[in-house]
Amino acid sequence: MLIKLKHLVLIITLASFGAIGYGFFIIDKEAEKAHKFIGSGTVGLFLIAMPLFLYKESKRRKVEDYMLTEENIRKMQGKTPKKPENQ
């Protein structure tokens, strides 16, 4: 059974938050071990889960639609495109 990317991102996110929470829970007893849990949870969130999520969400989108070209700015403002007078 293949796991969907959506579920993989969710599992990594929950595991990262769990590691961070556990790290803060044991910080009084075992500080060195707690810092490792907090650090690994942070790495999991920002270096694994976030790029996977961004890849999943941007697969079907065109980058050109989000570029600030003159044509796209006019579309956003609702203005008609300028045509040169000599054409």
ABEGO torsion letter per residue (X at the ends): XBBBAAAAAAAAAAAAAAAAAAAAAAAAABAAAAAAAAAAAAAAAAAAAAAAAAAAAAAABBAAAABBBAAAAAAAAGBBBBBBAAX
